[in-house]
Amino acid sequence: MTEIVYNILEEFGIKEKFFCVITDNMNNNLLMIKELNKLLSNDDIKWDYKTQHISYLIHIINLKIQKFFKIIIKDIEDPANSVDDDDVYSDDFPSFEDVFMDNVFDPVSFEVILDKVHSIVKSIHGSSFR
């Protein structure tokens, strides 16, 4: 992938104008931008993959929301077992009970929150500017 991106930048004569790259956080993309940084550096072009890489926001939001739902479902199905689940709690997310300390879950309020999050995601996804 690195060679393809580099060759395109070179073919169109835009290596010096290349500002940033937007990707999800997949390892192959991160490796690609690190290698691209080296190739551009060899051409005396200052480009820093650490500051000129932008993570794809919608992808990150989607991953966090999926993790949140896994936590809720796991805690509702088996509250005693959920704390030890390393896959779900890899980012030290609080348990469902910790989030709703009074143990009262209002599905109507939760649905309103989900509708608002869904509207925000649709708005961002539907606009190239956003």
Backbone as XML, in Angstrom:
<?xml version="1.0"?>
<chain id="A" units="angstrom">
  <residue number="1" name="MET">
    <atom name="N" x="0.828" y="-1.198" z="0.000"/>
    <atom name="CA" x="0.000" y="0.000" z="0.000"/>
    <atom name="C" x="0.865" y="1.252" z="0.000"/>
  </residue>
  <residue number="2" name="THR">
    <atom name="N" x="1.957" y="1.210" z="0.739"/>
    <atom name="CA" x="2.828" y="2.375" z="0.826"/>
    <atom name="C" x="3.336" y="2.790" z="-0.548"/>
  </residue>
  <residue number="3" name="GLU">
    <atom name="N" x="3.801" y="1.806" z="-1.302"/>
    <atom name="CA" x="4.338" y="2.107" z="-2.628"/>
    <atom name="C" x="3.263" y="2.696" z="-3.544"/>
  </residue>
  <residue number="4" name="ILE">
    <atom name="N" x="2.056" y="2.181" z="-3.446"/>
    <atom name="CA" x="0.965" y="2.683" z="-4.284"/>
    <atom name="C" x="0.671" y="4.143" z="-3.948"/>
  </residue>
  <residue number="5" name="VAL">
    <atom name="N" x="0.534" y="4.451" z="-2.669"/>
    <atom name="CA" x="0.251" y="5.831" z="-2.260"/>
    <atom name="C" x="1.402" y="6.744" z="-2.673"/>
  </residue>
  <residue number="6" name="TYR">
    <atom name="N" x="2.625" y="6.301" z="-2.402"/>
    <atom name="CA" x="3.803" y="7.102" z="-2.753"/>
    <atom name="C" x="3.863" y="7.349" z="-4.258"/>
  </residue>
  <residue number="7" name="ASN">
    <atom name="N" x="3.634" y="6.313" z="-5.054"/>
    <atom name="CA" x="3.677" y="6.459" z="-6.514"/>
    <atom name="C" x="2.604" y="7.418" z="-7.029"/>
  </residue>
  <residue number="8" name="ILE">
    <atom name="N" x="1.437" y="7.382" z="-6.410"/>
    <atom name="CA" x="0.370" y="8.307" z="-6.808"/>
    <atom name="C" x="0.765" y="9.743" z="-6.472"/>
  </residue>
  <residue number="9" name="LEU">
    <atom name="N" x="1.320" y="9.949" z="-5.279"/>
    <atom name="CA" x="1.772" y="11.288" z="-4.902"/>
    <atom name="C" x="2.838" y="11.792" z="-5.875"/>
  </residue>
  <residue number="10" name="GLU">
    <atom name="N" x="3.729" y="10.883" z="-6.265"/>
    <atom name="CA" x="4.809" y="11.237" z="-7.188"/>
    <atom name="C" x="4.263" y="11.491" z="-8.610"/>
  </residue>
  <residue number="11" name="GLU">
    <atom name="N" x="3.381" y="10.615" z="-9.055"/>
    <atom name="CA" x="2.822" y="10.738" z="-10.407"/>
    <atom name="C" x="2.102" y="12.065" z="-10.622"/>
  </residue>
  <residue number="12" name="PHE">
    <atom name="N" x="1.368" y="12.501" z="-9.597"/>
    <atom name="CA" x="0.622" y="13.748" z="-9.718"/>
    <atom name="C" x="1.423" y="14.971" z="-9.246"/>
  </residue>
  <residue number="13" name="GLY">
    <atom name="N" x="2.663" y="14.733" z="-8.822"/>
    <atom name="CA" x="3.522" y="15.831" z="-8.395"/>
    <atom name="C" x="3.030" y="16.553" z="-7.159"/>
  </residue>
  <residue number="14" name="ILE">
    <atom name="N" x="2.477" y="15.791" z="-6.212"/>
    <atom name="CA" x="1.897" y="16.431" z="-5.017"/>
    <atom name="C" x="2.563" y="15.972" z="-3.711"/>
  </residue>
  <residue number="15" name="LYS">
    <atom name="N" x="3.723" y="15.356" z="-3.809"/>
    <atom name="CA" x="4.398" y="14.902" z="-2.581"/>
    <atom name="C" x="4.631" y="16.065" z="-1.617"/>
  </residue>
  <residue number="16" name="GLU">
    <atom name="N" x="5.059" y="17.217" z="-2.152"/>
    <atom name="CA" x="5.351" y="18.366" z="-1.303"/>
    <atom name="C" x="4.088" y="18.999" z="-0.734"/>
  </residue>
  <residue number="17" name="LYS">
    <atom name="N" x="2.944" y="18.745" z="-1.359"/>
    <atom name="CA" x="1.671" y="19.327" z="-0.929"/>
    <atom name="C" x="0.879" y="18.391" z="-0.020"/>
  </residue>
  <residue number="18" name="PHE">
    <atom name="N" x="1.343" y="17.167" z="0.098"/>
    <atom name="CA" x="0.640" y="16.147" z="0.879"/>
    <atom name="C" x="0.583" y="16.575" z="2.341"/>
  </residue>
  <residue number="19" name="PHE">
    <atom name="N" x="-0.623" y="16.769" z="2.853"/>
    <atom name="CA" x="-0.769" y="17.290" z="4.207"/>
    <atom name="C" x="-1.059" y="16.206" z="5.241"/>
  </residue>
  <residue number="20" name="CYS">
    <atom name="N" x="-2.122" y="15.439" z="5.027"/>
    <atom name="CA" x="-2.481" y="14.444" z="6.033"/>
    <atom name="C" x="-3.147" y="13.247" z="5.375"/>
  </residue>
  <residue number="21" name="VAL">
    <atom name="N" x="-3.296" y="12.198" z="6.160"/>
    <atom name="CA" x="-3.983" y="11.002" z="5.706"/>
    <atom name="C" x="-4.985" y="10.615" z="6.794"/>
  </residue>
  <residue number="22" name="ILE">
    <atom name="N" x="-6.165" y="10.203" z="6.351"/>
    <atom name="CA" x="-7.223" y="9.788" z="7.272"/>
    <atom name="C" x="-7.437" y="8.288" z="7.092"/>
  </residue>
  <residue number="23" name="THR">
    <atom name="N" x="-7.330" y="7.535" z="8.180"/>
    <atom name="CA" x="-7.521" y="6.090" z="8.126"/>
    <atom name="C" x="-8.246" y="5.617" z="9.376"/>
  </residue>
  <residue number="24" name="ASP">
    <atom name="N" x="-8.686" y="4.362" z="9.324"/>
    <atom name="CA" x="-9.094" y="3.730" z="10.568"/>
    <atom name="C" x="-7.801" y="3.290" z="11.250"/>
  </residue>
  <residue number="25" name="ASN">
    <atom name="N" x="-7.907" y="2.684" z="12.393"/>
    <atom name="CA" x="-6.704" y="2.335" z="13.161"/>
    <atom name="C" x="-6.229" y="0.905" z="12.940"/>
  </residue>
  <residue number="26" name="MET">
    <atom name="N" x="-6.484" y="0.376" z="11.776"/>
    <atom name="CA" x="-6.009" y="-0.971" z="11.465"/>
    <atom name="C" x="-4.489" y="-0.947" z="11.366"/>
  </residue>
  <residue number="27" name="ASN">
    <atom name="N" x="-3.858" y="-2.012" z="11.813"/>
    <atom name="CA" x="-2.393" y="-2.079" z="11.839"/>
    <atom name="C" x="-1.769" y="-1.863" z="10.471"/>
  </residue>
  <residue number="28" name="ASN">
    <atom name="N" x="-2.402" y="-2.378" z="9.416"/>
    <atom name="CA" x="-1.817" y="-2.216" z="8.084"/>
    <atom name="C" x="-1.789" y="-0.741" z="7.667"/>
  </residue>
  <residue number="29" name="ASN">
    <atom name="N" x="-2.788" y="0.030" z="8.061"/>
    <atom name="CA" x="-2.799" y="1.459" z="7.746"/>
    <atom name="C" x="-1.731" y="2.206" z="8.541"/>
  </residue>
  <residue number="30" name="LEU">
    <atom name="N" x="-1.588" y="1.854" z="9.803"/>
    <atom name="CA" x="-0.575" y="2.505" z="10.628"/>
    <atom name="C" x="0.829" y="2.184" z="10.112"/>
  </residue>
  <residue number="31" name="LEU">
    <atom name="N" x="1.048" y="0.955" z="9.714"/>
    <atom name="CA" x="2.337" y="0.575" z="9.139"/>
    <atom name="C" x="2.572" y="1.324" z="7.828"/>
  </residue>
  <residue number="32" name="MET">
    <atom name="N" x="1.536" y="1.458" z="7.022"/>
    <atom name="CA" x="1.653" y="2.155" z="5.743"/>
    <atom name="C" x="2.083" y="3.604" z="5.944"/>
  </residue>
  <residue number="33" name="ILE">
    <atom name="N" x="1.473" y="4.308" z="6.898"/>
    <atom name="CA" x="1.836" y="5.717" z="7.058"/>
    <atom name="C" x="3.231" y="5.883" z="7.657"/>
  </residue>
  <residue number="34" name="LYS">
    <atom name="N" x="3.660" y="4.929" z="8.478"/>
    <atom name="CA" x="5.036" y="4.981" z="8.992"/>
    <atom name="C" x="6.038" y="4.803" z="7.855"/>
  </residue>
  <residue number="35" name="GLU">
    <atom name="N" x="5.753" y="3.861" z="6.977"/>
    <atom name="CA" x="6.646" y="3.620" z="5.835"/>
    <atom name="C" x="6.598" y="4.791" z="4.849"/>
  </residue>
  <residue number="36" name="LEU">
    <atom name="N" x="5.426" y="5.371" z="4.662"/>
    <atom name="CA" x="5.297" y="6.534" z="3.797"/>
    <atom name="C" x="6.109" y="7.701" z="4.354"/>
  </residue>
  <residue number="37" name="ASN">
    <atom name="N" x="6.113" y="7.838" z="5.665"/>
    <atom name="CA" x="6.912" y="8.862" z="6.329"/>
    <atom name="C" x="8.395" y="8.709" z="5.968"/>
  </residue>
  <residue number="38" name="LYS">
    <atom name="N" x="8.882" y="7.467" z="5.969"/>
    <atom name="CA" x="10.285" y="7.202" z="5.626"/>
    <atom name="C" x="10.578" y="7.567" z="4.170"/>
  </residue>
  <residue number="39" name="LEU">
    <atom name="N" x="9.692" y="7.172" z="3.254"/>
    <atom name="CA" x="9.912" y="7.482" z="1.843"/>
    <atom name="C" x="9.921" y="8.991" z="1.589"/>
  </residue>
  <residue number="40" name="LEU">
    <atom name="N" x="8.994" y="9.699" z="2.214"/>
    <atom name="CA" x="8.949" y="11.148" z="2.033"/>
    <atom name="C" x="10.180" y="11.803" z="2.660"/>
  </residue>
  <residue number="41" name="SER">
    <atom name="N" x="10.602" y="11.267" z="3.785"/>
    <atom name="CA" x="11.809" y="11.780" z="4.448"/>
    <atom name="C" x="13.035" y="11.604" z="3.559"/>
  </residue>
  <residue number="42" name="ASN">
    <atom name="N" x="13.118" y="10.481" z="2.845"/>
    <atom name="CA" x="14.229" y="10.238" z="1.913"/>
    <atom name="C" x="14.257" y="11.280" z="0.797"/>
  </residue>
  <residue number="43" name="ASP">
    <atom name="N" x="13.100" y="11.878" z="0.495"/>
    <atom name="CA" x="13.001" y="12.923" z="-0.532"/>
    <atom name="C" x="13.119" y="14.317" z="0.083"/>
  </residue>
  <residue number="44" name="ASP">
    <atom name="N" x="13.562" y="14.379" z="1.354"/>
    <atom name="CA" x="13.692" y="15.646" z="2.090"/>
    <atom name="C" x="12.369" y="16.388" z="2.232"/>
  </residue>
  <residue number="45" name="ILE">
    <atom name="N" x="11.293" y="15.625" z="2.355"/>
    <atom name="CA" x="9.977" y="16.211" z="2.583"/>
    <atom name="C" x="9.622" y="15.972" z="4.049"/>
  </residue>
  <residue number="46" name="LYS">
    <atom name="N" x="9.362" y="17.063" z="4.753"/>
    <atom name="CA" x="9.015" y="16.948" z="6.173"/>
    <atom name="C" x="7.536" y="16.592" z="6.287"/>
  </residue>
  <residue number="47" name="TRP">
    <atom name="N" x="7.292" y="15.380" z="6.726"/>
    <atom name="CA" x="5.940" y="14.886" z="6.931"/>
    <atom name="C" x="6.004" y="13.940" z="8.113"/>
  </residue>
  <residue number="48" name="ASP">
    <atom name="N" x="5.237" y="14.225" z="9.146"/>
    <atom name="CA" x="5.291" y="13.443" z="10.382"/>
    <atom name="C" x="4.013" y="12.620" z="10.543"/>
  </residue>
  <residue number="49" name="TYR">
    <atom name="N" x="4.162" y="11.312" z="10.474"/>
    <atom name="CA" x="2.980" y="10.441" z="10.561"/>
    <atom name="C" x="2.262" y="10.572" z="11.903"/>
  </residue>
  <residue number="50" name="LYS">
    <atom name="N" x="2.958" y="11.002" z="12.944"/>
    <atom name="CA" x="2.313" y="11.117" z="14.259"/>
    <atom name="C" x="1.360" y="12.306" z="14.323"/>
  </residue>
  <residue number="51" name="THR">
    <atom name="N" x="1.708" y="13.383" z="13.647"/>
    <atom name="CA" x="0.867" y="14.579" z="13.706"/>
    <atom name="C" x="0.009" y="14.756" z="12.461"/>
  </residue>
  <residue number="52" name="GLN">
    <atom name="N" x="0.338" y="14.070" z="11.380"/>
    <atom name="CA" x="-0.405" y="14.262" z="10.143"/>
    <atom name="C" x="-1.237" y="13.035" z="9.763"/>
  </residue>
  <residue number="53" name="HIS">
    <atom name="N" x="-1.511" y="12.225" z="10.772"/>
    <atom name="CA" x="-2.434" y="11.099" z="10.617"/>
    <atom name="C" x="-3.680" y="11.420" z="11.425"/>
  </residue>
  <residue number="54" name="ILE">
    <atom name="N" x="-4.827" y="11.343" z="10.777"/>
    <atom name="CA" x="-6.095" y="11.602" z="11.449"/>
    <atom name="C" x="-6.891" y="10.299" z="11.458"/>
  </residue>
  <residue number="55" name="SER">
    <atom name="N" x="-7.303" y="9.899" z="12.652"/>
    <atom name="CA" x="-8.115" y="8.690" z="12.763"/>
    <atom name="C" x="-9.533" y="8.988" z="12.310"/>
  </residue>
  <residue number="56" name="TYR">
    <atom name="N" x="-10.128" y="8.044" z="11.635"/>
    <atom name="CA" x="-11.476" y="8.173" z="11.113"/>
    <atom name="C" x="-12.467" y="8.165" z="12.280"/>
  </residue>
  <residue number="57" name="LEU">
    <atom name="N" x="-13.031" y="9.316" z="12.584"/>
    <atom name="CA" x="-13.851" y="9.519" z="13.765"/>
    <atom name="C" x="-15.061" y="8.586" z="13.822"/>
  </residue>
  <residue number="58" name="ILE">
    <atom name="N" x="-15.743" y="8.424" z="12.719"/>
    <atom name="CA" x="-16.948" y="7.587" z="12.731"/>
    <atom name="C" x="-16.588" y="6.145" z="13.082"/>
  </residue>
  <residue number="59" name="HIS">
    <atom name="N" x="-15.446" y="5.676" z="12.603"/>
    <atom name="CA" x="-14.994" y="4.321" z="12.920"/>
    <atom name="C" x="-14.756" y="4.182" z="14.423"/>
  </residue>
  <residue number="60" name="ILE">
    <atom name="N" x="-14.119" y="5.171" z="15.020"/>
    <atom name="CA" x="-13.832" y="5.135" z="16.460"/>
    <atom name="C" x="-15.129" y="5.177" z="17.260"/>
  </residue>
  <residue number="61" name="ILE">
    <atom name="N" x="-16.046" y="6.064" z="16.871"/>
    <atom name="CA" x="-17.336" y="6.147" z="17.565"/>
    <atom name="C" x="-18.074" y="4.814" z="17.466"/>
  </residue>
  <residue number="62" name="ASN">
    <atom name="N" x="-18.076" y="4.215" z="16.282"/>
    <atom name="CA" x="-18.741" y="2.933" z="16.078"/>
    <atom name="C" x="-18.154" y="1.856" z="16.992"/>
  </residue>
  <residue number="63" name="LEU">
    <atom name="N" x="-16.817" y="1.784" z="17.076"/>
    <atom name="CA" x="-16.179" y="0.779" z="17.936"/>
    <atom name="C" x="-16.554" y="0.980" z="19.399"/>
  </residue>
  <residue number="64" name="LYS">
    <atom name="N" x="-16.547" y="2.222" z="19.861"/>
    <atom name="CA" x="-16.873" y="2.503" z="21.262"/>
    <atom name="C" x="-18.333" y="2.193" z="21.563"/>
  </residue>
  <residue number="65" name="ILE">
    <atom name="N" x="-19.233" y="2.510" z="20.629"/>
    <atom name="CA" x="-20.651" y="2.215" z="20.847"/>
    <atom name="C" x="-20.885" y="0.706" z="20.864"/>
  </residue>
  <residue number="66" name="GLN">
    <atom name="N" x="-20.212" y="-0.029" z="19.970"/>
    <atom name="CA" x="-20.339" y="-1.492" z="19.987"/>
    <atom name="C" x="-19.852" y="-2.052" z="21.316"/>
  </residue>
  <residue number="67" name="LYS">
    <atom name="N" x="-18.750" y="-1.541" z="21.825"/>
    <atom name="CA" x="-18.217" y="-2.004" z="23.112"/>
    <atom name="C" x="-19.204" y="-1.687" z="24.234"/>
  </residue>
  <residue number="68" name="PHE">
    <atom name="N" x="-19.797" y="-0.495" z="24.183"/>
    <atom name="CA" x="-20.778" y="-0.085" z="25.176"/>
    <atom name="C" x="-21.967" y="-1.051" z="25.196"/>
  </residue>
  <residue number="69" name="PHE">
    <atom name="N" x="-22.471" y="-1.406" z="23.998"/>
    <atom name="CA" x="-23.588" y="-2.346" z="23.927"/>
    <atom name="C" x="-23.213" y="-3.720" z="24.458"/>
  </residue>
  <residue number="70" name="LYS">
    <atom name="N" x="-21.992" y="-4.171" z="24.170"/>
    <atom name="CA" x="-21.542" y="-5.465" z="24.706"/>
    <atom name="C" x="-21.561" y="-5.451" z="26.228"/>
  </residue>
  <residue number="71" name="ILE">
    <atom name="N" x="-21.138" y="-4.333" z="26.810"/>
    <atom name="CA" x="-21.119" y="-4.207" z="28.269"/>
    <atom name="C" x="-22.527" y="-4.279" z="28.825"/>
  </residue>
  <residue number="72" name="ILE">
    <atom name="N" x="-23.429" y="-3.522" z="28.226"/>
    <atom name="CA" x="-24.820" y="-3.507" z="28.710"/>
    <atom name="C" x="-25.443" y="-4.891" z="28.607"/>
  </residue>
  <residue number="73" name="ILE">
    <atom name="N" x="-25.298" y="-5.518" z="27.458"/>
    <atom name="CA" x="-25.888" y="-6.844" z="27.255"/>
    <atom name="C" x="-25.282" y="-7.848" z="28.221"/>
  </residue>
  <residue number="74" name="LYS">
    <atom name="N" x="-23.959" y="-7.828" z="28.360"/>
    <atom name="CA" x="-23.276" y="-8.776" z="29.252"/>
    <atom name="C" x="-23.730" y="-8.573" z="30.696"/>
  </residue>
  <residue number="75" name="ASP">
    <atom name="N" x="-23.806" y="-7.310" z="31.142"/>
    <atom name="CA" x="-24.202" y="-7.033" z="32.517"/>
    <atom name="C" x="-25.662" y="-7.373" z="32.786"/>
  </residue>
  <residue number="76" name="ILE">
    <atom name="N" x="-26.511" y="-7.179" z="31.793"/>
    <atom name="CA" x="-27.926" y="-7.506" z="31.978"/>
    <atom name="C" x="-28.101" y="-9.022" z="32.030"/>
  </residue>
  <residue number="77" name="GLU">
    <atom name="N" x="-27.391" y="-9.738" z="31.146"/>
    <atom name="CA" x="-27.525" y="-11.199" z="31.098"/>
    <atom name="C" x="-26.909" y="-11.877" z="32.310"/>
  </residue>
  <residue number="78" name="ASP">
    <atom name="N" x="-25.746" y="-11.394" z="32.761"/>
    <atom name="CA" x="-25.056" y="-12.050" z="33.863"/>
    <atom name="C" x="-24.189" y="-11.042" z="34.620"/>
  </residue>
  <residue number="79" name="PRO">
    <atom name="N" x="-24.780" y="-10.234" z="35.498"/>
    <atom name="CA" x="-24.040" y="-9.181" z="36.185"/>
    <atom name="C" x="-22.866" y="-9.708" z="37.020"/>
  </residue>
  <residue number="80" name="ALA">
    <atom name="N" x="-22.973" y="-10.891" z="37.572"/>
    <atom name="CA" x="-21.910" y="-11.427" z="38.428"/>
    <atom name="C" x="-20.666" y="-11.799" z="37.636"/>
  </residue>
  <residue number="81" name="ASN">
    <atom name="N" x="-20.835" y="-12.178" z="36.392"/>
    <atom name="CA" x="-19.717" y="-12.651" z="35.573"/>
    <atom name="C" x="-19.044" y="-11.563" z="34.753"/>
  </residue>
  <residue number="82" name="SER">
    <atom name="N" x="-19.704" y="-10.450" z="34.528"/>
    <atom name="CA" x="-19.245" y="-9.487" z="33.534"/>
    <atom name="C" x="-17.937" y="-8.789" z="33.884"/>
  </residue>
  <residue number="83" name="VAL">
    <atom name="N" x="-17.622" y="-8.607" z="35.140"/>
    <atom name="CA" x="-16.427" y="-7.869" z="35.526"/>
    <atom name="C" x="-15.149" y="-8.564" z="35.089"/>
  </residue>
  <residue number="84" name="ASP">
    <atom name="N" x="-15.162" y="-9.888" z="34.990"/>
    <atom name="CA" x="-13.958" y="-10.635" z="34.641"/>
    <atom name="C" x="-13.767" y="-10.828" z="33.145"/>
  </residue>
  <residue number="85" name="ASP">
    <atom name="N" x="-14.608" y="-10.260" z="32.327"/>
    <atom name="CA" x="-14.517" y="-10.446" z="30.882"/>
    <atom name="C" x="-13.495" y="-9.476" z="30.295"/>
  </residue>
  <residue number="86" name="ASP">
    <atom name="N" x="-12.281" y="-9.957" z="30.025"/>
    <atom name="CA" x="-11.194" y="-9.109" z="29.542"/>
    <atom name="C" x="-11.474" y="-8.527" z="28.167"/>
  </residue>
  <residue number="87" name="ASP">
    <atom name="N" x="-12.174" y="-9.252" z="27.295"/>
    <atom name="CA" x="-12.442" y="-8.738" z="25.957"/>
    <atom name="C" x="-13.328" y="-7.499" z="25.998"/>
  </residue>
  <residue number="88" name="VAL">
    <atom name="N" x="-14.338" y="-7.546" z="26.822"/>
    <atom name="CA" x="-15.288" y="-6.446" z="26.877"/>
    <atom name="C" x="-14.711" y="-5.271" z="27.658"/>
  </residue>
  <residue number="89" name="TYR">
    <atom name="N" x="-13.933" y="-5.542" z="28.699"/>
    <atom name="CA" x="-13.445" y="-4.486" z="29.570"/>
    <atom name="C" x="-11.990" y="-4.126" z="29.304"/>
  </residue>
  <residue number="90" name="SER">
    <atom name="N" x="-11.527" y="-4.302" z="28.080"/>
    <atom name="CA" x="-10.131" y="-4.037" z="27.771"/>
    <atom name="C" x="-9.765" y="-2.571" z="27.969"/>
  </residue>
  <residue number="91" name="ASP">
    <atom name="N" x="-10.711" y="-1.648" z="27.877"/>
    <atom name="CA" x="-10.434" y="-0.228" z="28.086"/>
    <atom name="C" x="-10.889" y="0.241" z="29.464"/>
  </residue>
  <residue number="92" name="ASP">
    <atom name="N" x="-11.065" y="-0.684" z="30.400"/>
    <atom name="CA" x="-11.505" y="-0.358" z="31.752"/>
    <atom name="C" x="-12.825" y="0.407" z="31.761"/>
  </residue>
  <residue number="93" name="PHE">
    <atom name="N" x="-13.757" y="-0.048" z="30.942"/>
    <atom name="CA" x="-15.083" y="0.538" z="30.951"/>
    <atom name="C" x="-15.764" y="0.186" z="32.266"/>
  </residue>
  <residue number="94" name="PRO">
    <atom name="N" x="-16.557" y="1.099" z="32.805"/>
    <atom name="CA" x="-17.293" y="0.762" z="34.026"/>
    <atom name="C" x="-18.396" y="-0.249" z="33.720"/>
  </residue>
  <residue number="95" name="SER">
    <atom name="N" x="-18.804" y="-0.967" z="34.736"/>
    <atom name="CA" x="-19.895" y="-1.916" z="34.537"/>
    <atom name="C" x="-21.213" y="-1.159" z="34.419"/>
  </residue>
  <residue number="96" name="PHE">
    <atom name="N" x="-22.212" y="-1.879" z="33.960"/>
    <atom name="CA" x="-23.543" y="-1.295" z="33.817"/>
    <atom name="C" x="-24.018" y="-0.743" z="35.160"/>
  </residue>
  <residue number="97" name="GLU">
    <atom name="N" x="-23.792" y="-1.482" z="36.252"/>
    <atom name="CA" x="-24.222" y="-1.039" z="37.577"/>
    <atom name="C" x="-23.484" y="0.217" z="38.013"/>
  </residue>
  <residue number="98" name="ASP">
    <atom name="N" x="-22.196" y="0.313" z="37.664"/>
    <atom name="CA" x="-21.441" y="1.509" z="38.038"/>
    <atom name="C" x="-21.956" y="2.743" z="37.312"/>
  </residue>
  <residue number="99" name="VAL">
    <atom name="N" x="-22.366" y="2.564" z="36.067"/>
    <atom name="CA" x="-22.878" y="3.692" z="35.299"/>
    <atom name="C" x="-24.229" y="4.133" z="35.828"/>
  </residue>
  <residue number="100" name="PHE">
    <atom name="N" x="-25.095" y="3.185" z="36.143"/>
    <atom name="CA" x="-26.425" y="3.475" z="36.661"/>
    <atom name="C" x="-26.472" y="3.029" z="38.121"/>
  </residue>
  <residue number="101" name="MET">
    <atom name="N" x="-25.903" y="3.846" z="39.001"/>
    <atom name="CA" x="-25.668" y="3.443" z="40.394"/>
    <atom name="C" x="-26.945" y="3.120" z="41.154"/>
  </residue>
  <residue number="102" name="ASP">
    <atom name="N" x="-28.041" y="3.746" z="40.788"/>
    <atom name="CA" x="-29.274" y="3.471" z="41.510"/>
    <atom name="C" x="-29.977" y="2.221" z="40.986"/>
  </residue>
  <residue number="103" name="ASN">
    <atom name="N" x="-29.345" y="1.544" z="40.015"/>
    <atom name="CA" x="-29.873" y="0.304" z="39.443"/>
    <atom name="C" x="-31.239" y="0.476" z="38.787"/>
  </residue>
  <residue number="104" name="VAL">
    <atom name="N" x="-31.566" y="1.697" z="38.406"/>
    <atom name="CA" x="-32.824" y="1.952" z="37.716"/>
    <atom name="C" x="-32.486" y="2.308" z="36.275"/>
  </residue>
  <residue number="105" name="PHE">
    <atom name="N" x="-32.865" y="1.445" z="35.377"/>
    <atom name="CA" x="-32.585" y="1.664" z="33.961"/>
    <atom name="C" x="-33.851" y="2.134" z="33.289"/>
  </residue>
  <residue number="106" name="ASP">
    <atom name="N" x="-33.799" y="3.304" z="32.710"/>
    <atom name="CA" x="-34.950" y="3.883" z="32.036"/>
    <atom name="C" x="-34.781" y="3.706" z="30.530"/>
  </residue>
  <residue number="107" name="PRO">
    <atom name="N" x="-35.449" y="2.703" z="29.944"/>
    <atom name="CA" x="-35.281" y="2.449" z="28.520"/>
    <atom name="C" x="-35.721" y="3.615" z="27.641"/>
  </residue>
  <residue number="108" name="VAL">
    <atom name="N" x="-36.668" y="4.423" z="28.096"/>
    <atom name="CA" x="-37.125" y="5.566" z="27.305"/>
    <atom name="C" x="-35.996" y="6.590" z="27.187"/>
  </residue>
  <residue number="109" name="SER">
    <atom name="N" x="-35.345" y="6.896" z="28.303"/>
    <atom name="CA" x="-34.220" y="7.835" z="28.276"/>
    <atom name="C" x="-33.081" y="7.280" z="27.433"/>
  </residue>
  <residue number="110" name="PHE">
    <atom name="N" x="-32.841" y="6.003" z="27.568"/>
    <atom name="CA" x="-31.775" y="5.384" z="26.798"/>
    <atom name="C" x="-32.076" y="5.448" z="25.302"/>
  </residue>
  <residue number="111" name="GLU">
    <atom name="N" x="-33.325" y="5.233" z="24.940"/>
    <atom name="CA" x="-33.720" y="5.305" z="23.531"/>
    <atom name="C" x="-33.541" y="6.721" z="22.989"/>
  </residue>
  <residue number="112" name="VAL">
    <atom name="N" x="-33.855" y="7.725" z="23.798"/>
    <atom name="CA" x="-33.661" y="9.117" z="23.382"/>
    <atom name="C" x="-32.183" y="9.382" z="23.133"/>
  </residue>
  <residue number="113" name="ILE">
    <atom name="N" x="-31.326" y="8.900" z="24.016"/>
    <atom name="CA" x="-29.875" y="9.072" z="23.852"/>
    <atom name="C" x="-29.410" y="8.385" z="22.573"/>
  </residue>
  <residue number="114" name="LEU">
    <atom name="N" x="-29.854" y="7.152" z="22.356"/>
    <atom name="CA" x="-29.457" y="6.430" z="21.146"/>
    <atom name="C" x="-29.926" y="7.146" z="19.882"/>
  </residue>
  <residue number="115" name="ASP">
    <atom name="N" x="-31.140" y="7.691" z="19.920"/>
    <atom name="CA" x="-31.654" y="8.438" z="18.766"/>
    <atom name="C" x="-30.787" y="9.661" z="18.480"/>
  </residue>
  <residue number="116" name="LYS">
    <atom name="N" x="-30.351" y="10.339" z="19.528"/>
    <atom name="CA" x="-29.503" y="11.520" z="19.342"/>
    <atom name="C" x="-28.137" y="11.124" z="18.785"/>
  </residue>
  <residue number="117" name="VAL">
    <atom name="N" x="-27.546" y="10.062" z="19.324"/>
    <atom name="CA" x="-26.258" y="9.585" z="18.813"/>
    <atom name="C" x="-26.402" y="9.170" z="17.350"/>
  </residue>
  <residue number="118" name="HIS">
    <atom name="N" x="-27.482" y="8.465" z="17.039"/>
    <atom name="CA" x="-27.731" y="8.032" z="15.659"/>
    <atom name="C" x="-27.857" y="9.236" z="14.731"/>
  </residue>
  <residue number="119" name="SER">
    <atom name="N" x="-28.556" y="10.274" z="15.165"/>
    <atom name="CA" x="-28.711" y="11.485" z="14.354"/>
    <atom name="C" x="-27.370" y="12.168" z="14.124"/>
  </residue>
  <residue number="120" name="ILE">
    <atom name="N" x="-26.532" y="12.211" z="15.153"/>
    <atom name="CA" x="-25.212" y="12.828" z="15.014"/>
    <atom name="C" x="-24.370" y="12.041" z="14.014"/>
  </residue>
  <residue number="121" name="VAL">
    <atom name="N" x="-24.365" y="10.730" z="14.140"/>
    <atom name="CA" x="-23.578" y="9.892" z="13.233"/>
    <atom name="C" x="-24.082" y="10.048" z="11.803"/>
  </residue>
  <residue number="122" name="LYS">
    <atom name="N" x="-25.400" y="10.058" z="11.595"/>
    <atom name="CA" x="-25.960" y="10.244" z="10.249"/>
    <atom name="C" x="-25.562" y="11.597" z="9.683"/>
  </residue>
  <residue number="123" name="SER">
    <atom name="N" x="-25.588" y="12.619" z="10.514"/>
    <atom name="CA" x="-25.229" y="13.958" z="10.074"/>
    <atom name="C" x="-23.764" y="14.028" z="9.659"/>
  </residue>
  <residue number="124" name="ILE">
    <atom name="N" x="-22.902" y="13.445" z="10.450"/>
    <atom name="CA" x="-21.464" y="13.437" z="10.136"/>
    <atom name="C" x="-21.224" y="12.605" z="8.875"/>
  </residue>
  <residue number="125" name="HIS">
    <atom name="N" x="-21.821" y="11.440" z="8.818"/>
    <atom name="CA" x="-21.611" y="10.540" z="7.686"/>
    <atom name="C" x="-22.176" y="11.118" z="6.391"/>
  </residue>
  <residue number="126" name="GLY">
    <atom name="N" x="-23.228" y="11.893" z="6.480"/>
    <atom name="CA" x="-23.892" y="12.415" z="5.295"/>
    <atom name="C" x="-23.273" y="13.689" z="4.727"/>
  </residue>
  <residue number="127" name="SER">
    <atom name="N" x="-22.223" y="14.197" z="5.372"/>
    <atom name="CA" x="-21.628" y="15.444" z="4.913"/>
    <atom name="C" x="-20.120" y="15.279" z="4.741"/>
  </residue>
  <residue number="128" name="SER">
    <atom name="N" x="-19.636" y="15.543" z="3.540"/>
    <atom name="CA" x="-18.197" y="15.448" z="3.322"/>
    <atom name="C" x="-17.447" y="16.522" z="4.099"/>
  </residue>
  <residue number="129" name="PHE">
    <atom name="N" x="-18.101" y="17.651" z="4.358"/>
    <atom name="CA" x="-17.486" y="18.720" z="5.145"/>
    <atom name="C" x="-17.248" y="18.274" z="6.581"/>
  </residue>
  <residue number="130" name="ARG">
    <atom name="N" x="-18.240" y="17.609" z="7.179"/>
    <atom name="CA" x="-18.108" y="17.155" z="8.566"/>
    <atom name="C" x="-17.187" y="15.967" z="8.621"/>
  </residue>
</chain>
